[in-house]
Amino acid sequence: MSTTHAADAGFKQVNSKANVLFASLIGTTIEFFDFYIYATAAVLVFPHLFFPSSDPTAAMLQSLATFAIAFFARPVGSAVFGHYGDRIGRKATLVAALLTMGLSTVAIGLLPTYEAIGWLAPALLALCRFGQGLGLGGEWGGAVLLATENAPPGKIAWYGCFPQLGAPIGFFMSGAIFLILTETMTNEQFFSYGWRIPFLASAVLVLVGLYVRLKITETPAFQKVIDHEERAKVPLVTVFSQHGSMLVVGTLIALATFVLFYLMTVFALSWGTTGLGYTRHDFLIAQLFAVFFFALTIPASALLADRYGRRITMILVSIAMILFGLLFAPMFVADNLLGVTIFLSLGLALMGMTYGPLGTMLSELFPTAIRYTGVSLTFNLGGILGASLAPYVATWLATHHGLQYVGYYLSGATFLTLIALLLARKPVES
């Protein structure tokens, strides 16, 4: 693939490499930590504390429904933060997105439960979850552009993989803190106040992220847009009117990534600790082991993407993901924790392989002047289709038809992504 982003601006190093990569990484780490502690709590905590206990299955499904809310908020965040990111700049918008996400997460840690205030508790939980999604809708795209628009030619996917690394790091941190709480507290202590600790601790991480982000200057590619007075008046309108086909293609490119990840994390944790009978402790350890493969394959896939091209790399990984869908029933079974750990490791390794080049490829579908809006919308619309209902749909399929249909669900979604990859055009020239 040809180069875009900073290379389009007649590349000149403005921010130091270390500052750029750390600023893009720390922000997404915080954002995904916040997002994943909610995902874990939605399975382990919220069904018991924020919904009526008379029907455990209904409580679990209602909790997973609040989990889905953020994915519908994310495109709203994409439109709002994308507008300002393409009008004002990447830096200021990234700071605002981080604050939105962080404040929403801390608020969850302060909420009263269903026992205290009845149905107002899940209503407030849903509102805070919407705030999380709103912030993440603007965070991810900006972090990817912070990295790729500062990248030298030939290293765009490599730079672009650093914000992607925030996902496994954030996931590991969230899983580790819940595991520590499980080990050091009784069930009564955990459900009384322990579950609140990760949400409140997020405030410290947000302060670190803000400090780092405020030291970064505008990207060279977007500075060129400002200097040449090329900013779109309403970026959202321009994306839909002039780049609608790439918006659809990009959304479908992101689809399988979301389905795979939330099947390997939220659904797997829920089904593994209920339908398969593993303890919360054992399954969290298995997931934390598997997430290392997620982290290792992200930079590996980025190196391949820079050498052989983003599209061909993702096409080959998508074919492997279609085949992986056939392993759900034979490998995700009870009384075989080693086999389940291998299954989770394979799935999250494939996740890293597709996730590493994803941000770079999506950003290359749009010119610089509307890139923040375009990349954020494609990613987050992909989240609605691929992740918002994935745990719910997978739980329903496994309950009514068996785990093999969960695998078919993944393979079908990945087939749509494969088609979109075949239809994707070459990177645009800004």
Backbone torsions as a table, in degrees:
resi	resn	phi	psi	omega
1	MET	NA	147.2	177.4
2	SER	-77.2	169.6	-176.8
3	THR	-91.4	151.0	173.8
4	THR	-137.2	-153.9	173.6
5	HIS	61.3	-123.6	-176.4
6	ALA	-62.1	-31.8	179.3
7	ALA	-62.4	-32.3	178.6
8	ASP	-64.6	-26.2	-175.7
9	ALA	-89.5	13.0	-173.8
10	GLY	64.6	69.1	-160.4
11	PHE	-44.4	129.1	173.9
12	LYS	-138.8	127.8	-177.6
13	GLN	-70.6	117.9	178.8
14	VAL	-104.6	-53.5	176.2
15	ASN	-95.7	147.1	178.0
16	SER	-66.5	151.7	-179.2
17	LYS	-57.2	-45.2	-177.4
18	ALA	-63.1	-42.8	-179.4
19	ASN	-64.6	-43.1	-179.2
20	VAL	-62.9	-50.8	-175.4
21	LEU	-67.0	-40.0	179.4
22	PHE	-69.6	-39.6	-179.8
23	ALA	-65.8	-37.9	178.5
24	SER	-72.7	-34.5	-179.3
25	LEU	-74.5	-45.5	-174.4
26	ILE	-66.1	-36.9	-179.8
27	GLY	-64.7	-48.5	-179.6
28	THR	-70.3	-29.8	174.9
29	THR	-60.5	-47.3	178.8
30	ILE	-63.3	-46.7	-178.4
31	GLU	-60.2	-45.0	-178.0
32	PHE	-74.9	-31.0	172.6
33	PHE	-59.0	-48.4	178.7
34	ASP	-59.6	-43.0	-176.7
35	PHE	-67.4	-40.4	-175.2
36	TYR	-78.0	-30.5	176.3
37	ILE	-65.0	-30.4	174.5
38	TYR	-68.2	-43.9	-179.1
39	ALA	-59.0	-43.5	179.1
40	THR	-66.1	-44.9	-179.9
41	ALA	-65.9	-31.1	179.4
42	ALA	-63.7	-25.6	178.1
43	VAL	-92.4	-43.8	-170.0
44	LEU	-94.0	-28.0	-168.7
45	VAL	-118.8	-56.7	-169.6
46	PHE	-59.1	-36.3	177.4
47	PRO	-58.9	-28.8	-177.4
48	HIS	-88.4	-29.6	-171.1
49	LEU	-108.2	-22.4	-173.3
50	PHE	-115.6	3.0	-179.5
51	PHE	-138.9	158.1	179.3
52	PRO	-56.6	139.4	-175.7
53	SER	-90.4	2.1	-175.5
54	SER	-66.9	-30.3	-179.2
55	ASP	-131.6	96.6	-176.4
56	PRO	-58.3	-38.2	-180.0
57	THR	-65.3	-44.3	178.5
58	ALA	-63.7	-39.0	179.0
59	ALA	-63.1	-41.5	178.3
60	MET	-63.1	-45.0	-179.6
61	LEU	-65.7	-38.1	177.5
62	GLN	-66.0	-39.2	177.3
63	SER	-64.0	-42.9	177.5
64	LEU	-65.4	-29.2	176.8
65	ALA	-67.0	-38.8	176.0
66	THR	-67.1	-33.3	174.6
67	PHE	-57.5	-38.2	-177.0
68	ALA	-70.1	-24.6	-175.1
69	ILE	-55.3	-40.6	-176.2
70	ALA	-60.6	-31.8	-178.1
71	PHE	-72.6	-25.4	174.6
72	PHE	-82.2	-23.3	176.1
73	ALA	-78.9	-26.1	-174.5
74	ARG	-62.3	-42.5	175.5
75	PRO	-63.3	-31.9	174.7
76	VAL	-63.1	-45.1	175.8
77	GLY	-61.6	-37.2	177.6
78	SER	-60.6	-44.3	-178.5
79	ALA	-68.1	-44.7	-177.1
80	VAL	-69.8	-56.8	-177.9
81	PHE	-71.5	-32.5	176.8
82	GLY	-62.3	-39.6	178.4
83	HIS	-58.3	-50.1	-178.4
84	TYR	-73.0	-30.9	176.5
85	GLY	-65.4	-33.2	178.6
86	ASP	-90.6	-12.2	178.7
87	ARG	-103.1	-46.1	-175.3
88	ILE	-97.1	-44.4	-179.2
89	GLY	146.4	164.1	-176.1
90	ARG	-70.7	-43.1	-171.0
91	LYS	-62.5	-55.8	-176.7
92	ALA	-61.3	-37.9	-178.5
93	THR	-68.1	-38.5	178.6
94	LEU	-63.9	-37.2	177.6
95	VAL	-64.3	-44.6	-179.9
96	ALA	-64.4	-40.6	180.0
97	ALA	-64.4	-41.2	179.7
98	LEU	-63.8	-41.5	178.0
99	LEU	-63.8	-42.0	179.8
100	THR	-60.3	-46.9	180.0
101	MET	-65.0	-45.8	-175.6
102	GLY	-65.2	-44.5	-179.4
103	LEU	-65.1	-37.9	178.3
104	SER	-64.1	-39.8	-179.2
105	THR	-67.6	-45.0	178.7
106	VAL	-61.4	-38.5	180.0
107	ALA	-61.2	-36.1	178.5
108	ILE	-60.3	-39.7	179.9
109	GLY	-66.5	-12.2	-179.2
110	LEU	-106.5	-1.0	-174.1
111	LEU	-71.2	140.7	169.4
112	PRO	-73.5	158.7	-174.9
113	THR	-92.4	177.5	178.9
114	TYR	-60.6	-38.2	-180.0
115	GLU	-62.1	-30.1	-176.7
116	ALA	-85.3	-43.1	-173.2
117	ILE	-131.1	11.7	175.7
118	GLY	68.0	-141.6	-173.0
119	TRP	-68.7	-12.0	174.6
120	LEU	-65.7	-28.0	-179.8
121	ALA	-62.6	-54.4	177.7
122	PRO	-65.7	-27.5	177.4
123	ALA	-65.3	-44.3	177.8
124	LEU	-67.8	-36.6	176.6
125	LEU	-60.9	-44.0	179.1
126	ALA	-63.7	-38.5	179.3
127	LEU	-64.2	-45.1	178.1
128	CYS	-64.7	-37.2	177.7
129	ARG	-64.1	-36.8	175.7
130	PHE	-61.5	-42.0	177.9
131	GLY	-62.5	-38.9	175.5
132	GLN	-59.2	-47.6	-179.1
133	GLY	-64.4	-38.1	179.1
134	LEU	-60.1	-46.4	-179.8
135	GLY	-66.2	-44.5	-179.5
136	LEU	-66.5	-29.3	177.1
137	GLY	-60.6	-30.4	178.1
138	GLY	-98.2	-18.5	-175.3
139	GLU	-75.3	-51.8	-169.3
140	TRP	-61.1	-50.0	-178.1
141	GLY	-60.7	-41.3	179.1
142	GLY	-65.7	-38.1	179.2
143	ALA	-65.7	-40.3	177.1
144	VAL	-62.2	-43.6	-179.4
145	LEU	-70.0	-35.2	175.6
146	LEU	-56.0	-40.0	-180.0
147	ALA	-77.5	-54.0	-172.5
148	THR	-71.4	-32.6	179.8
149	GLU	-78.8	-6.0	171.6
150	ASN	-105.4	2.5	-173.5
151	ALA	-81.2	140.8	172.7
152	PRO	-73.8	158.0	178.8
153	PRO	-55.0	139.8	178.0
154	GLY	86.0	-5.4	-179.5
155	LYS	-128.9	25.5	-175.5
156	ILE	-67.0	-46.5	179.1
157	ALA	-66.1	-34.6	178.6
158	TRP	-63.8	-47.9	175.9
159	TYR	-63.3	-40.8	-177.2
160	GLY	-67.3	-15.5	-179.9
161	CYS	-81.6	-15.8	-176.7
162	PHE	-67.7	-45.7	173.2
163	PRO	-62.6	-28.1	177.5
164	GLN	-67.0	-30.9	178.3
165	LEU	-65.2	-19.4	175.8
166	GLY	-60.7	-26.7	-179.4
167	ALA	-66.7	-56.1	178.4
168	PRO	-66.5	-34.1	179.2
169	ILE	-66.7	-45.2	178.2
170	GLY	-63.4	-39.3	178.6
171	PHE	-66.0	-43.0	179.7
172	PHE	-62.6	-44.8	179.5
173	MET	-61.2	-41.1	-179.0
174	SER	-68.6	-43.5	178.3
175	GLY	-65.0	-38.9	-178.5
176	ALA	-65.8	-41.4	-177.3
177	ILE	-68.6	-36.0	175.9
178	PHE	-69.6	-34.3	177.6
179	LEU	-66.6	-42.7	177.8
180	ILE	-61.9	-42.8	178.7
181	LEU	-63.2	-39.8	178.6
182	THR	-62.8	-38.6	-177.2
183	GLU	-75.2	-31.0	-171.3
184	THR	-103.0	-5.4	-177.8
185	MET	-126.5	152.3	169.4
186	THR	-74.4	164.5	177.2
187	ASN	-58.0	-38.1	-179.3
188	GLU	-64.5	-43.7	178.7
189	GLN	-66.1	-41.8	-178.8
190	PHE	-61.0	-48.3	-177.8
191	PHE	-77.4	-18.5	178.0
192	SER	-77.9	-48.7	-177.2
193	TYR	-147.3	-20.3	-174.2
194	GLY	-60.3	-37.7	-177.6
195	TRP	-63.9	-21.3	-178.7
196	ARG	-75.1	-23.8	-173.2
197	ILE	-57.0	-47.6	179.9
198	PRO	-59.5	-38.3	-178.6
199	PHE	-68.1	-41.7	-180.0
200	LEU	-72.3	-34.9	179.9
201	ALA	-66.4	-20.0	179.0
202	SER	-58.9	-26.3	-179.4
203	ALA	-59.3	-38.4	179.9
204	VAL	-65.0	-43.8	-179.7
205	LEU	-64.2	-38.4	179.6
206	VAL	-62.6	-41.6	179.0
207	LEU	-61.7	-39.8	177.1
208	VAL	-63.7	-45.3	179.9
209	GLY	-61.6	-41.4	179.1
210	LEU	-63.7	-42.2	179.6
211	TYR	-58.7	-44.6	-178.2
212	VAL	-69.4	-44.4	-177.2
213	ARG	-63.4	-36.1	-176.7
214	LEU	-69.8	-14.7	-179.6
215	LYS	-88.2	-7.3	-176.3
216	ILE	-91.6	141.7	175.0
217	THR	-96.1	173.5	-176.5
218	GLU	-62.7	151.8	-179.0
219	THR	-72.1	149.8	-179.7
220	PRO	-60.0	-39.3	-177.5
221	ALA	-64.9	-44.2	-179.2
222	PHE	-75.4	-29.9	175.7
223	GLN	-61.7	-35.2	176.7
224	LYS	-63.4	-40.3	178.0
225	VAL	-62.3	-42.0	178.7
226	ILE	-64.0	-47.6	-177.2
227	ASP	-61.7	-35.9	-178.0
228	HIS	-92.3	4.3	178.8
229	GLU	54.1	49.7	-177.4
230	GLU	-107.4	10.2	-178.1
231	ARG	-66.1	136.5	177.8
232	ALA	-72.2	142.0	179.6
233	LYS	-65.4	-47.2	176.9
234	VAL	-131.1	91.0	-174.4
235	PRO	-53.8	-37.8	-178.9
236	LEU	-60.6	-43.1	179.2
237	VAL	-63.8	-42.0	179.9
238	THR	-63.4	-41.5	178.9
239	VAL	-59.3	-48.8	-177.0
240	PHE	-71.6	-36.8	-174.6
241	SER	-81.7	-33.4	-174.4
242	GLN	-112.1	-16.8	-176.0
243	HIS	-133.1	29.6	-177.1
244	GLY	-60.5	-39.4	-178.4
245	SER	-64.7	-39.7	179.0
246	MET	-72.4	-26.1	175.0
247	LEU	-64.3	-42.9	177.9
248	VAL	-67.3	-46.2	-180.0
249	VAL	-60.5	-45.4	-179.7
250	GLY	-63.8	-38.5	177.9
251	THR	-60.9	-44.1	-179.9
252	LEU	-71.7	-30.0	175.6
253	ILE	-62.6	-36.9	-179.2
254	ALA	-80.2	-15.2	-171.9
255	LEU	-54.5	-56.5	-173.5
256	ALA	-64.8	-34.3	178.7
257	THR	-58.3	-45.5	-179.8
258	PHE	-67.3	-44.7	-179.5
259	VAL	-59.5	-48.2	-178.2
260	LEU	-60.2	-47.3	-174.2
261	PHE	-64.6	-44.8	-175.9
262	TYR	-78.5	-16.6	168.7
263	LEU	-74.7	-37.8	-178.2
264	MET	-75.9	-18.9	-175.4
265	THR	-113.0	-74.9	-173.4
266	VAL	-66.7	-52.5	-179.4
267	PHE	-64.0	-45.3	-177.7
268	ALA	-60.4	-42.3	178.8
269	LEU	-64.3	-43.4	-179.3
270	SER	-64.9	-51.0	-177.0
271	TRP	-71.4	-37.4	-179.1
272	GLY	-64.7	-34.8	-178.4
273	THR	-92.7	-3.4	176.6
274	THR	-120.3	-70.4	-176.0
275	GLY	-64.0	-32.9	-177.4
276	LEU	-101.5	-12.9	172.0
277	GLY	82.4	14.3	177.0
278	TYR	-76.0	151.5	177.4
279	THR	-75.0	155.9	178.4
280	ARG	-58.4	-41.3	-179.7
281	HIS	-60.3	-52.0	-176.8
282	ASP	-64.4	-40.4	-176.0
283	PHE	-73.0	-36.9	176.9
284	LEU	-63.2	-38.3	177.1
285	ILE	-63.7	-42.8	178.3
286	ALA	-60.7	-42.8	179.3
287	GLN	-67.1	-39.9	179.8
288	LEU	-65.9	-34.8	174.8
289	PHE	-65.7	-45.3	-176.7
290	ALA	-65.4	-30.2	-176.1
291	VAL	-67.1	-21.0	175.1
292	PHE	-62.0	-34.9	178.3
293	PHE	-70.0	-32.8	173.5
294	PHE	-60.4	-48.1	-178.6
295	ALA	-66.9	-38.1	-177.4
296	LEU	-70.3	-36.2	-175.0
297	THR	-82.6	-15.6	177.0
298	ILE	-62.9	-55.2	177.9
299	PRO	-66.3	-31.6	178.0
300	ALA	-62.3	-44.3	-179.8
301	SER	-68.4	-33.2	178.3
302	ALA	-65.0	-41.6	177.2
303	LEU	-62.3	-42.4	177.2
304	LEU	-63.6	-39.2	-177.7
305	ALA	-67.5	-37.2	176.8
306	ASP	-69.3	-31.4	-177.0
307	ARG	-84.0	-43.1	-173.4
308	TYR	-110.4	-10.3	179.9
309	GLY	111.5	142.0	-178.5
310	ARG	-64.0	-43.6	-172.7
311	ARG	-67.0	-47.8	-177.5
312	ILE	-65.2	-36.5	177.7
313	THR	-61.1	-47.2	-177.7
314	MET	-71.2	-30.5	176.1
315	ILE	-63.4	-47.0	-179.0
316	LEU	-64.7	-39.8	178.8
317	VAL	-66.7	-37.5	179.7
318	SER	-63.0	-39.0	177.0
319	ILE	-62.4	-42.0	177.7
320	ALA	-64.0	-36.0	179.2
321	MET	-68.1	-35.9	176.6
322	ILE	-61.3	-43.0	178.6
323	LEU	-68.5	-35.7	-180.0
324	PHE	-62.3	-31.7	178.7
325	GLY	-57.1	-25.8	-179.3
326	LEU	-77.5	-7.5	-177.4
327	LEU	-92.5	-5.1	-175.4
328	PHE	-56.6	-56.7	-175.5
329	ALA	-65.4	-45.8	-177.2
330	PRO	-73.5	-22.3	-174.5
331	MET	-107.9	-28.4	-177.7
332	PHE	-93.9	81.4	-171.5
333	VAL	-128.9	167.1	178.0
334	ALA	-78.8	159.2	173.4
335	ASP	58.7	30.7	176.1
336	ASN	-151.3	71.1	-174.9
337	LEU	-62.8	-35.3	178.2
338	LEU	-62.8	-45.5	179.3
339	GLY	-63.0	-40.2	178.5
340	VAL	-66.0	-37.9	178.5
341	THR	-63.8	-41.3	176.5
342	ILE	-63.4	-42.4	178.4
343	PHE	-59.8	-47.6	179.1
344	LEU	-64.1	-37.8	-179.5
345	SER	-66.5	-41.3	176.9
346	LEU	-62.9	-45.5	-178.5
347	GLY	-63.3	-43.3	-178.6
348	LEU	-76.8	-24.8	171.9
349	ALA	-65.4	-43.4	175.8
350	LEU	-64.6	-35.3	177.1
351	MET	-60.3	-44.9	177.9
352	GLY	-63.1	-37.0	-179.5
353	MET	-66.3	-34.6	178.7
354	THR	-88.0	-28.1	-175.8
355	TYR	-78.3	-33.4	-177.9
356	GLY	-54.0	-52.6	-178.8
357	PRO	-86.6	-5.7	-170.2
358	LEU	-60.0	-50.1	-177.0
359	GLY	-61.3	-42.5	179.4
360	THR	-63.6	-44.1	-178.3
361	MET	-65.2	-42.7	179.6
362	LEU	-63.6	-40.4	-178.7
363	SER	-67.0	-28.1	-179.1
364	GLU	-76.2	-4.2	177.0
365	LEU	-81.8	-11.8	-171.8
366	PHE	-131.0	146.1	174.7
367	PRO	-70.2	160.2	-172.6
368	THR	-56.2	-39.3	-173.6
369	ALA	-62.6	-24.7	179.7
370	ILE	-126.5	16.8	-171.4
371	ARG	-68.2	-38.4	-179.9
372	TYR	-60.5	-47.3	179.5
373	THR	-65.9	-46.2	-175.9
374	GLY	-63.6	-49.2	-177.3
375	VAL	-68.5	-37.0	179.5
376	SER	-66.6	-41.8	-179.9
377	LEU	-65.5	-45.6	-178.3
378	THR	-61.9	-44.6	-178.9
379	PHE	-62.6	-44.5	-173.9
380	ASN	-82.7	-28.3	170.0
381	LEU	-67.5	-36.0	172.7
382	GLY	-61.2	-33.4	176.9
383	GLY	-65.4	-39.6	177.9
384	ILE	-62.7	-47.4	-177.0
385	LEU	-72.7	-37.1	-170.7
386	GLY	-99.1	-26.2	-172.2
387	ALA	-120.7	-33.4	-170.9
388	SER	-56.8	-41.4	-177.5
389	LEU	-109.0	2.0	-175.3
390	ALA	-57.5	-48.7	178.7
391	PRO	-62.5	-38.1	179.9
392	TYR	-66.3	-50.4	-179.0
393	VAL	-62.7	-43.2	-179.2
394	ALA	-64.4	-39.9	177.6
395	THR	-62.9	-42.0	179.3
396	TRP	-65.6	-44.0	179.9
397	LEU	-63.9	-44.2	-179.2
398	ALA	-65.2	-37.7	-178.7
399	THR	-69.8	-42.1	-173.0
400	HIS	-95.6	-25.2	-173.8
401	HIS	-131.3	-12.4	179.6
402	GLY	105.5	160.7	-175.1
403	LEU	-64.9	-24.5	-179.8
404	GLN	-61.1	-29.7	-180.0
405	TYR	-74.9	-24.3	171.8
406	VAL	-65.1	-41.1	175.9
407	GLY	-63.8	-40.2	176.9
408	TYR	-62.8	-36.9	177.3
409	TYR	-59.6	-45.9	177.7
410	LEU	-64.0	-46.0	-178.0
411	SER	-63.6	-38.9	179.0
412	GLY	-65.6	-43.2	178.4
413	ALA	-63.4	-40.4	-179.0
414	THR	-68.4	-31.8	176.9
415	PHE	-62.9	-39.6	176.8
416	LEU	-64.2	-39.3	176.6
417	THR	-63.5	-40.2	179.5
418	LEU	-60.9	-43.0	177.4
419	ILE	-60.6	-45.0	-179.8
420	ALA	-62.2	-39.3	178.2
421	LEU	-63.0	-36.9	178.3
422	LEU	-68.8	-27.1	-179.1
423	LEU	-90.3	-13.5	-175.9
424	ALA	-64.5	139.2	179.8
425	ARG	-86.3	173.4	175.9
426	LYS	-68.7	160.6	179.8
427	PRO	-54.8	139.9	179.0
428	VAL	-75.1	156.4	172.0
429	GLU	-99.2	127.6	-176.5
430	SER	-71.3	NA	NA
